[in-house]
Amino acid sequence: MPPYSRHRSGRLAHKIGQTFETILGNVSRHQGICCIRIPDGCRQVRGAKGYQLLRVSTPFDYVLFLNGKSIVLDTKTVQAKTFTHSAIKDHQLRELNRCQPHVHSSGYLVWHRGVDQVVFYLSHLLTVLKHRQSLSVDDGINLGKLNQMDLTRLFTDNVPRPIDS
């Protein structure tokens, strides 16, 4: 793929991700959920041309609160009906698992654009996923179509918990 096409594809993916995050914020506010976005991180370093800002990874994208319960999550969008192991960032999964004992739930909130379904995959489920494996829409907690997703389902006591917690 020529560099120009990759650049254009990257911009399109970024725009789709921003759309998903905007809708997530609007839907959560409408459902009475406090939704806090973790800002993009940066670090200031001294270079040959003076100080520069370098982008650094953040542990996850959002913290949601409802009725004294909290959920930490990272958002992803995919075109396919499956969520592949390659889409998981090791540092994010490590941080989600580190938070798991202290929150109601943690995981990835994935918009499967091809079937217009939003699915929450629990972090402990993602931990056991091996290289070249994937999860289907049925493997997570299906929250419905993008504009009609029910985020309050994540705060119920029916959300599976890791065995050791």
PAFI-794917 format. One record per residue: x, y, z of N, C-alpha, C in turn; residue in one letter. Coordinates in steps of 0.1 Angstrom, whole numbers, plus 2048, in hexadecimal, padded with zeros to 3 digits. Atoms other than C-alpha are relative to their C-alpha. Layout:
! PAFI-794917
XYZXYZXYZA;...
//
This chain:
! PAFI-794917
8087F480080080080080980C800M;7F87F480180F8227F67FE80880DP;8017F97F48178398137F480A801P;80C7F78007FC8528097F37F9804Y;80C8077FD7E183880B8007FC80FS;8008037F27ED82D82D7FD80C809R;8027F37F97ED8518397F1803800H;80F7FD8017C985682C7F87F6808R;80780A7F97BE83583B80180380FS;7FE7FD7F27CD83F85D7F780C804G;8087F47FC7BB86185C7F17FB800R;80E80580079A84F8537FD7F880DL;8018087F479F8368707FF80980CA;8007F67F57A68538887F3807801H;80D7F980078786587D7F47F7804K;80B8097FC7718468818017FE80FI;7FE8027F27808418A47FB80C808G;8057F47FA7798658AD7F0801800Q;80E8008017558618A17FA7F680BT;80480A7F67518428B780180680EF;7FE7FB7F275F8548D67F680C802E;80A7F67FE7488728D07F27FB803T;80D8067FE72A85C8CE8007F980EI;7FF8067F37368498ED7FD80B80BL;8027F57F773786A9007F2805801G;80E7FB8017158758F47F67F6806N;80980B7FB7048538FC8027FF80FV;7FE8017F271485191E7FA80B808S;8067F47FA7098749277F17FE800R;80F8028016E586C91B7FC7F580AH;80480B7F76E584C93180480380EQ;7FD7FC7F26F185F95080D7FB805G;7F38067FC71485095080A80B7FFI;7F57F780173286695880B7FA7F8C;7F680580974B86193C80C80A800C;7F47F87FF76E86E94180A7FA7F6I;7F680480A78686D92380E802806R;7F27FF7FC7AB86792C8078087F5I;7FA7F880B7BE88291880C7F97FAP;7F48068067D987890080C805807D;7F47FC7F87FA87891180C8057F7G;7F47FB80781A88A90780B80280AC;7F47FE7F783D88F91480980A7F9R;7F87F68058548AC90F80F7FB800Q;7F28048008788A390380880B7F9V;7F77F68068958B88FA8077FA7F4R;7FA80580C8A18B38D680980A7FAG;7F67F78078B98C38BD7FA80E7FDA;8077F380389F8DE8B57F880680CK;8067FB7F48958E58D97F67F5805G;80A80A7FA8788D58EC7F67FC7F6Y;80B80580885F8BF8DB7F77F8809Q;8098087F98408AE8E67FE7F27F9L;80280E80683E8888E07F47FA806L;80C8077FB81E8758E28047F3807R;7FD80D7F981E8598FC7F27F9802V;80C8087FF80583D9017F980380ES;8087FF7F47E984091A7FB7F2804T;80480E7FB7DD8229307F37FC7FAP;80C8038067BA8239227F980D7FCF;8077F48057A083B9127F780780AD;80C7FB7F878383F92B7FF7FA80DY;8058057F377783C94E7F1804800V;80E7FE7FF7518389527FB7FE80EL;8058027F373E83D9727F1801800F;80F8007FE71A83597C7FD7F980DL;8058057F470B83099E80B7F9809N;7F58047F872C82C9B08097F57FAG;7F880A80773A8139978088067F5K;7F87FA80A75681A97F8057F57F6S;7FB80980B76280A95E80B8077F9I;7F57FB80878381094D8007F97F2V;80080780D7848099278088087F6L;7F97FA80C79680F9077F67FE7F4D;80980180B7838158E78077FC7F3T;7FB80580D7898048C57F57FF7F6K;80980280B7788038A48067F67F6T;7FB80980A77A7E688B7F57FE7F6V;80A80280B7697DF86A7FA7F1801Q;80380E8007687B98707F67FC80BA;8098057F57507A48858087FA80BK;7F78057F576E79989A80A80A804T;7F67F87FB7867AA8B080D7F8802F;7F58088007A979D8AB80A80480AT;7F67FE7F67C67998C380A80B7FCH;7F77F68047DB7B08AE7FB80F803S;8067F27FC7C47CE8B780280380EA;7FE7FE7F17CD7CA8DC80E806802I;7F37FA7FC7E87E18E98047FA80EK;7FB8077F47FD7CF9037FF80980DD;7FF7F77F48027ED91A7F2804805H;80D7FD7FC7DD7F591A7F97F5807Q;80580C7FA7D37D29228067FE80EL;7FA8017F37EC7D193E7FA80A80AR;8067F67F77DE7F294D7F17FC803E;80E8047FD7BA7E69497FF7F480AL;80080B7F77C27C695B80580480EN;7FC7FB7F47D47D99767F5808808R;80B7F97FA7B57EE97C7F47F7804C;80B8097FE79D7D197B7FB7FD80EQ;8058027F379D7C99A07FA80C807P;8047F47F97957ED9A97F38067F9H;80C7FA8077787F49907F67F57FEV;80B80A8037577E39878047F87F4H;7FC80880C7657D996580A8087F8S;7F77FA8097807E094B8017F87F4S;7FF80780D7857D89278008097F4G;8017F980C7827E39037F28017FBY;80D7FD8067637F38F48038017F1L;7FD80180E7637EA8D07F48027F7V;80B7FE80A74D7F78B48037F77F3W;7FE80880C74A7DC8997F88077F5H;8077F880A7417F387C7F97F87F6R;80680880B7397D78637F27FB804G;80D8047FC71C7CB8787F980A809V;8057F67F87167EB88B7FC7FB80ED;8028057F271A7DB8AE80B805809Q;7F67FC7F772C7E98CC8007F580BV;7FD80B7F773B7CE8E280A80380AV;7F67FE7F674D7CF9038077F3803F;7F880C7FD7697B690780780280DY;7FA7FF7F37747B092B80F7FE7FFL;7F28018017997B49318067F2803S;7FB80D7FD79D7929417FE7F67F4H;80380880C78E78392180B8037F6L;7F67FC8097A779690C80E7FB803L;7F38057FC7C478A9218037F27FBT;7FF80E8057BE7659178007FF7F1V;80080080F7BC76E8F280E7FE7FBL;7F28048057DA75F8E08028077F2K;7FC7FB80D7ED76C8C17F87F97F5H;80880580C7D87688A17F27FB804R;80D8047FC7B87628B57F780D7FFQ;8097F48007997798B57F47FD807S;80D8017F977977F8C77F58047F7L;80B7FC8087577808B67F780A809S;8097F77FA73B7988BE7F97F980CV;8078087F672B77C8D38087FD80CD;7F78037F47497788EA80180B80AD;8007F57F674479A8FB7F2804804G;80D7FB7FB7287AE90A7FB8097F5I;8057F880C7147BB8EC7F780B806N;8077F47FB7077DE8F37F68067F6L;80A7FC80A6F37E28D38078087F5G;7FB7F880B6F77F98B580680D805K;7F87F47FB70D8188B77F880A806L;8087F57FB6F38328BB7F57FC80BN;80A8057F66DD81C8D28077F780BQ;7F98087F66F880C8E87FB80380EM;8047FF7F26EE80590C80C7FE809D;7F58007F770C80E9217FD7FC80EL;8048047F36F98089418017F1803T;7FF80E7FE6FB7E393B80E7FC806R;7F38037FB7207E594480180180FL;7FF7FD7F27187F09677F77F6808F;80880A7F97017D39708097F6807T;7F880A7F970C7B89878017F37F8D;80080B80970779F96A80D7FF7F8N;7F38008077297A995B8097F6806V;7F780A7FA74078C95F80D806806P;7F47FB7F975D79197780B7F57FER;7F680A80077F7809767FF7F680CP;80180A7F678176098A80780480DI;7F87FD7F579C76D9A17FC80D808D;8037F47F978A78D9AC7F47FE809S;
//
